[in-house]
Amino acid sequence: MKELHIETKCIQSGWNPKNGEPRVLPIYQSTTFAYDTAQAMGDLFDLKAAGFFYSRLANPTVDAVEQKINDLEGGVGAMLCSSGQSASLNSVLNIARAGDHVICCSAIYGGTYNLFNKTMREMGIEFEFVAPDITAEELEKCFRPNTRCVFGEALTNPSLTVLDIELFATAAHKHQVPLIVDNTFPTPIHCNPFKFGADIIVHSTSKYMDGHACSLGGVIVDSGNFDWKAAGKYPELTEPDESYHGTVYTEAFGKAAYIIKCRTHLMRDLGTMLSPQNAFLLNLGLETLALRMERHTANALTVAEYLENHPQVSWVNFPGLPGSPYYVRAKKYMPQGTCGVVSFGVKGGREAACRFMENLKIARIVTHVADARTCCLHPASTTHRQLSEAQLKASGVPSDLIRFSVGIEHVHDIIADMEQAFKAL
């Protein structure tokens, strides 16, 4: 058959039952797996054979979902993690160590910003945050001999800035470092970062991929396109790993060196594996991802158009609006739509924004975003509260910003809820 459409992959990829096997992906709720000989087990530990022996490293349920996500993104391998945070951590830590330098777009999720600027900086890795709309000339000046990667979000949470993936990829590759892109908000349904030069993709699968606010998770997908050996600055991949009897990942695993090393080294030592139960729930969400993203995006555009003309709204940010500064860029990178999140400000500032949210009936105030139910949040006092005013500004998060995650309810009911909340101000 020819290449399957992504809607079909959402349902069919990953689990291919053989004669008499369950049609639905089963939950392999086991920590360990039995073998007949010590040699067979030893070969697994020595990376001489593939298989399952302990669920901290790999599990059949988890493996099937990893294969599905890898197929959706078009990579050579994927690794599920216990959360989006652990995926971001592992994606960088796999190729950077104390004394190294990372360039990161400043407009990223507040939790990721804290991870990089606090925890990983304390590990000795220096993060340099740059404006999302930095010019190629300005970005060029940021690279150093010890720069190990560039990180950005395809569509930022919550400022909804569209990353110029090609610009960042071109600059990274000129200096022989990979570009890591967080593709959580647009998902592979609406954006294919590998097509535009990204080398590694991460997701918080807790968001649209799961789609029901049921299970935490994250994933790293390796494109296999970056030439680690030619770059000449990644000894962890191109020189012997003594903890695996001198295995050289680029020689043993070729294009999959990065993702294999991430699993056999970091997952082995940090233990941030997704549970089989959560992988099962994630797979159920993935089956309807394409349908839900279509509805989320359509509803969000209608809500954005409503807000754009509302007298109590001071500003609206949604890349699908023709007046958005990111409209043209969104059409390039996300031609079928962006996501279901709209950010806007209520006249009267922070206090009015909070009162508006408290007046809502259908939409609820939650920390979460990007699931079937409409929800909202005031990032400046929650997810981004650790940031200073200057950092909030650099992240594109003004103090009056409401992050409104439009669900898949009937859009007229969502708008009616917003209208009554405005009237109650």
N, C-alpha and C positions, 0 to 999 in steps of 0.2 A: 504493500500500500504506500501511497504518498505520505508525506509528513502530515500528521494529524493536526487539526485545529486546536488551539489552546483550550477551548471549551470542552473538547473531547478528552484532552489530557487531564483536565481537572478531575474527571471521573475515572478514566481508564488507566492512567499511568501508575506505576509503583507496585501494584498488586495484580499478578496475573495467575489466578488459581489454576492448578492442574486438575486432571480428572479426579473427581470426588472430593476436592478441597473446598473450603468455605468460599462462597461467592463474595462475601464481605470480609474485608481485612480483619483477621482475628487479633485479639490482644494476647500477646505472649507474656503473661504476667509471671516471669521467672527471672531471677537474678543471674542464674547460671545455666550452663548447657553441658550435657554429658558426652564423653568420647570413649572410644574403645581402647585406645592406646595412649601411653604417655608421649610417644613421638608425635602423634597427631596434635595433641595439646601443645607440645613444645614448638611445633612449626607455627602455630598461631601466635604464640608469644614472640617468636623470632621474626614475624612478618613474612614468613616463607609461604604461608597459606592464608586464604581468606575464610572467614567463618565467624560464628558467634560462640563466645565462651564466657563473657561476663557483661551484663547489661550496662555497666558504666562506660564501656567502649562501643558496644553495638548490640542491637536487639532486633529480631525480625520485624516487629511492628514498626519500630522507629525507622529501620532501614527502608521499609517500603514507602514510608512518607517522605523520607529523604530523597529517594529516587523520583518520587512524583514532583517535588519542588525543584529538584535539579532539572527535570525534564521541562517544567514550566519556564525556568529561567534560561535554559540552554547551556548548562555548564558541564563539567566533567565529574563533578562530585559535590555532595552537600553534607553538612553535619548539623543535626538539630541540637539545640542547647536548651537549658532549663528556662531561659528568659531572653528577651531582646538585649538586655544589659550584658548577659554573659556572652552573647554572640558578638557584640561590639568589642568587648574586652578581648576575647580570644582572637578575633580577626586581626587586631593590631599586635597583640602580645606574641602572636605566632611568628612575627618577623621583626619585632623591635624589642630592644632590651635597654637597660640602664645606660645612659649616655647618648642614646639615639634621639632623633628629632622627627616629629610628625607635623605635617601641615593639615589643618582642619578648618572647614568652613565654620564660621561663628554662629550661623543660623542653624542650630541643631536642637534636638530635644533636650530639655533641661537636665534630665537624668544622664544623658550621654555626656553633656558638657561637664557635669560634676564628676563623672567617672574619669574623664580625660584630664580635667583641670585640677582635680584633687587627688584621687586614688592613684592613677597611673603616673601623675607627675611625682608623687611621693615614692613611686617605684624607680624614679630616676629617668623617666622618659619625658622629654620636653615637647609640649604641644604649643604650636603657634597658630592662633586663631585669625583667620582672614575673612574679610567681608565677602558675602555671597556674590556680589556683583563686581568683584575685583577684576581689573583688566589683566590681559595676558602679560603685559609688561610688568605690572606690579607683582603678579604671582611669580614671575620668573625670578625676582629678587629674593623670594622667600626660601628658595632651595639652598641647602648646605650639603657638604660632603657626607654628613651623617643623617641626612633625611632618609627615612625608610618607607614612608607611604604618605598618601594624601587621602583624606576622609571627608565625605560630604553626604547630605541627604538629597535624594532625587527631588523630593517635595517636602519642604521642612515642616516640622511640628513645633509650634503651631502657626508660624508666620506665613506658611504657604509660599515660600520662595521656591522658584523652580531653578534647580542647579543647572548651570551650563556644563553638562557632562563632557562634551567634546573639548571644551576649553581646558577643563581641569585634567582630562585624560591626556591631551596633547602635551601639556606642561609636565605632567608626571612622567610620561614616557620619554620625553626629551632628557630627563635626568635619571632615567632608568630605575624608576620606582613605580609601584602599582597604585592604581586608584581604587579605593574601597567606597562603594556607594550603598547607603541605606535606602532600600526600595520599599519600605513599609507602607507608606500612604498610597502610592499609585498601584502597587502590587504588579506582578508580571502580566496581569491582564491589560494594564494601561501603559506600562513602561518596560522597555528592555534595555537596561543600562549597558549590557555587554555589546549590543549593536552599536553603541556610540563610544566604545573604548574603555569602559570600566573593566576592571580585572577581577574584582571580588565583590559580591553582593551580600548584604546582611539584611535581615528582617526581624522585627518583633512579630512573631507569628500570633501573638496574643491579640493582634488587631484584626484587620480584615480577613486574613487567612483563616483564623479560627472563626471569627465573625459573630460569636455569640457570647463573648465575655465569660467563657467556661474554663479555658486552660491557658496558663502562661507558657510561653515558649519563644525560642529564637532560632534562627538558622543562618548558616554561612554557606554560600555557594561559590565555588571556584570555577572561573571560566576556562582555566587551563591555557590561557593565551600569553601569560607573562613569562618571559624567558629569564628565570632566576639565575641560571648559570652565566648567561651573557651579561647580566647586570653586574656581576662580580662583587656584590656587597651583601650576600645573604648566606654566610657560612653555615647557619643552622639548617639550610636546605642542600647545600652543595658540598659540605664536608662531613666526614663520618660522625654519626651519633653513637657515642660509646654506650649509651643506655640501651641501644639495640644492636650491640655487637658490631658497631662500625657501619651500620646501614647509611648509605648516602641517598637521600630521598629523591633527588633529581635523577639519579641513575637507576634506582630500583622502581620508581613509580612514574617517571616521565612527567607528562602534563598534569598529573594528579598529585604532584609532590607536595604542594602547599596544603591541600585539604587532608591528605593522609598524615602529614606531619602534625597538623592541628589536632587530629583525633588521637593518634598514637602517643603524642607527647602531652599536649595540654589537657585533653579530655582524660587521659590516663592519670595525670597528676592533680588536676583541679576538680574533676568529677562533676562538671556542670551539665550532665546528660539529661535529656528530656525523658520523662517516664513513659512506659508503654501505654498507660491509660490516657495520658495527655496527648500522645501521638495519635491514638485512635480517635479522640475527639477532634483533633486538628484535621485529620483526614476527612471526617464528616463535613467540616466547614469548607475544606478545599473543594469538595464536590459541587458546592453551589457558589463558589467564589465568582465565577464569570457572571452569573445571573445577578448576584447581589451587587457587584460593582456597577453594573449597568443601571440598576435602580438607585443606588446611593448617589451616583454622579448626576443622574437626571433630577432627582429630588433636590440635591444641593444647588444646582443651577437655578431652579425655580425659587428656592429660598433666597439665594444671593440676589436675584432680580427683585424680589419683594423688598429685601432690606435696602437695596440700592436706592429705592424710591421712598423709603420711610422717613418722615420728618424727625423722628426721635433717634435716628442713627447718624452718627458723625462720619463714619467711614466704613467701607466694606472691602474685604480682601478675598477674592476667589479667582484663581487663574482662568477659569472658564468665562469670565466676563470680558467682553471686548475692551472695556476700559482699564483692565488690569495691566500693570507694567510687565507682567509675565505672560500675557496672553499669547504672543507670538512664539515665545520660547516653549510654552506649554503645548502649542500646536505641533511643534517640531518633535518634542520628546514624548508627548502623551496625546497623540492625535485623536484617540477615542474618548478622551476625558481624563480628569485628574483623580479626584476622590470625592468623598462625601463630606469633607470638612470645610466649613466657612468660618472665617474670623472677621469680627466686626467690633466697632466701638459704639457705646450708647452715650448720647449727649448727657452730660452730668458726671462723666468720669467714672472712677472706680466704684464709688458708692452706688451710683445709678446702675452700673453693670451688675453688681451683686444683687441689688433689689430686683432687677429684671429677671435674673436667673431664679431667684426665690419665688417669683410669681408664676413660674411655669408649672404646668400640670402634667403634660405628657413627657416632655424632656426633663430629665433628672440631673442633678448636680452629682457627677461622679469623677473619679480620677481617670477612669478609662476613656477611650476614644475608639471610634472605628468599629462598632459592632452594629447589630441589627436594630438596636433601640436608639432613638434620638437622645443625646445627652449633651451636657455642656460643662464648661469649667472656666475659672478665672485663673489663667496660668501664673500671672505675676504674684499671686498670693498662695499658689499651691506648687505645681510642678517646677516652677522657675523661682520660687521664693528665696532660694539661696543666692541668687544672682544680685549683684549690685545694680543700681540704676544704669550705670554705663554698660554693664554686661547685658542687661535687659534690652537696652537700645541696640547693641551690637547683634543681639539674637533676633531682633525684629519683634520684640514683645513689649509694646507700650502698656502702661498700667491699666488702661481701660479695655484691653483686648478681651473679648469673649471667644473662646474656642467652641464652636457649635458643630457637633458631629451629627449630621443629618442621617437618620436611620432609614429603614425601608417601609415605614408606615405610609399611609396615604398622605401625599404631600399637602393636601388641603387641610387635613387635621393638624399637621405640624405648623402650618402657617397660622391657623386659627388659634392655636396655643400661644404662639408668639404674639399675636395681635392682642389677646386678652392680657398678656403679661405687660405689654407696652401701656395699655390703657390703665393698668393698675399702678403705674409709676406716679 
